[in-house]
């Protein structure tokens, strides 16, 4: 990956204070991109992690505390990029939540929160980023969906619907923004080793690992590498695609 050079480019990654988003921000910074790091709470932790990335890779990292599930929050993130760097080249819509629930037992609050963060957040982020990217007639928008959005799963009606919506939004935005030189793609992770994955029971954890053809749980770095591909010129002629990063998982 040494040939991938993102020097001079600016990337905003939503939900990047930990987990997959943090791994993506690190990977893009490692290859020279300036970073907008985002979280929705805990300003001090966000600032410390931004300082850590900057110290590790020698690139500017700007922490922005904002709820990007709202149009105002997404605009705040993009406005910060414009004020600090006068450009935005890469937008990673990663922020998301998981609320499991069987049909007939799903609360209205969980429905609203899941759709607001997972789907509306992607739409708001795409709109805000596109307004700035179109000025340069270039850019890459990367949406994080899920294997559940592609194939569904028991007990995940709302989560699956929200992530399937991300795929539909990706397809539509790719068609609309291609004439402006803006690419829009999605990554569909499978079972990834995050705090969320480790919070489930040992039995369910092992069952899910057994369903993966490659025989191991995925890592945040596996997702970050896919994001690096979509952020770089290696994917200059790729748009409107959903890349499954799941190790051959059956669900």
N, C-alpha and C positions, 0 to 999 in steps of 0.2 A: 504493500500500500504506500510505499515511499513516493511514488509518482503522483499521488493525489495532493495537490497544493491548493488550499483554500485561503491563502494569504490575501488580505485586502477585502475579504468578504465578511458580511455580518450575518449572524444566525441568531434567531430568537427561538427558544425552546420552552414551551409552556409546561408547567408541572415538573420543573427540572431541579427541584431542591433535593430529590432523592430518587432511587430506583432507576427505571428505564430512562426517564428524562435526564437525570444526572449523568448517566453513562453516555447518552447521546451528546450532551453538552461537552463532556470531556473529550470524546472522540473527535468532534468537530474542532475543538480548540487545539487538540494535538496536531491537527493538520493545518493550523494557522488561522482559523476563523476567529473573529471577535465575537463575543457571546453576550446575549441578553439572557440572564438566568432569571427564572420566574418561580415564585411560590405564592401561596395565598395567605400564609400566616407565618409567624416567627421570623421577623425581620433580621434578628441577630444571626440566626443560623444560616439564613440565605446569604447574608453578607459574608460570613466566614467561609462558606463554600465557594462563593465567587472569588474571594481572595485566594483560596487554595488552588482553584483552576488557573487563575492568572499567574500565580507563582510557579506552578508546574510547567506551564507551556509558554509563558512570556507574551500572552496576548491580553488585550483589554477585556474585562468581564464586568458587565453592569448588572447588579441585582435589581430587579423590579418586583415589588410586592403588588400584586394585582389579581383580582378574581376574573380570569379570562373567560369564564362561562358567560359573562355579560358582554354586550357590545362595548360598553364604556371601558371595561377592563382590558379587552383586546385592543382597543384604540390606544389605551394608555401604554401598553407594551410597545406597539408600533411607533407611537409618538416618541417614546424614549429612544428607540433606535434612530429615528430621524434627527432628533435633537443632538444626540451624542455622536452619531456616525454619518448622518446625512444620507443613509441608504439602508436597505434591508434586502439581502440576497436569498436567505433561507429562512423559512418559517416552518417549525415543527409543532404541529398541533398534537401534543401528547397528553395533556392533563385529562384525567379520567377517574371514575370511581366504579366500584363493583358492589352491587347490592343484590344478593341472591334472594329468591323467593318463589315458592310454588304458586301456581295459578290458583286464584281464589283467596290467597293469603298475602298479596302484595299491597302494601299501604300506599296511599296517594302521595305521601311525602317522598317515599323512595322512588316512585315513578317520576315525579317532577324533578327531583335532584339528579337522577341518573340521566334523564333526557337533557336537562339543562347543561350539565357539565360535559357529558360525553358527546352530545350531538350539537346542541346549540353553540357550545364553545368552539367546536371545529368550524361551524359556519361563520361565527363572529370573527374568529382568527383569520379565516380565509379572506373574508371581505376586507378586514383592516389591512392585512398584508398586501393584498392585490392592489389596493389604492396607491400604495407606495411603490411596489414593484413595477407597476405599469409605466411609471415615469422613465425607467431605464430599459423598458422592453425586455426584461429578463428576470428570472427568479425561479426558485424551487420551493413548492409547498409540499410538505410531507405530513400526512395524516396517520396517526396510529389507531388502527382498528383492532380486530381480534379474530382468532380462529372461530370464536363463538358467533361473530357477525357473519361469517361465511357459511357455517354449517349448523348453528344453533346448539342448544344443550338443555337438558332437563334442569328445571329450577332457575333458568336464566332468561326468562321471557323478556324482561325489560332491558337487561344488559345486552342481550342478543339483538333486540330491536334497535337500540341506540348505536351499536357498532355496525349493524347492517346499514343504518342510515348514513354512517360515515363513509361507507363504500359508495353508496348512491351519490353522496355529495362530492366525493372524489371524482367519479366518472363525469358528473355534470360540470364541475368546475374545470376539469381538464379540457373539455370540449370548448368551453367559453373562453378560457384564458390562453389557449395555445396560440391564437393569432397575435397575442401580445408578448409572445416569447416566454410565458410563464408555464412551467411544468407542474403538474399536480399528480402525486402518486400516494399510495398507502402501503403501510406495513401491517401485516396481520400476524402478531405473535401467537405462539402456542402457549405451552405451560412453561413459564419463565420463573427462575429462582429469585423471587422478590420477598419482601416482608409479608405480602399478602399470601403468596404461595405457602410460606412456612407457617402461616397461622391456621391452616386446616389440619385435620386429624392425620396421624401417621398412616392410617389405613387408606384414606382417600388419596393422600400424597403418593403412596406407593402404587396405588391403582392407576393413577394418572401417568406416572413414569412408565409403567408397564405398557401403556397405550402408545408410547412413542417409539417408532421404528428404530431410531438411532440409539435407543436405550439410555438416554440421559435427559435430565431437565435442561432447558435452555438457560442462557445467561443474559444479563442485560447487555453485555458486550456483543452478543450475537445480534441483538436488535440494533445496537449502535453502529455496527458494521454495515447493516442494510441501509441505515439512515445516511451514512457517509457516502454510499454509492449514489443514492438519490440526490444528495447535496452537491455532488461533484460533477465535473464534465464527462465522467464515464457514462453518465445517463443523459447526456445532452439531447438524445433523440428518443427519450422514453417519457411518455406521459399517459395518464389514465390507466395505470397498472396497479394491481394489488399483489404484493409480494408476501407469500406465506413464509414465515420464519418459525417453523414448528417441529423440525426434526422428523417429519413424516408421521405426526400424531394423528391417530384416528379418534373421532369423537362422535 
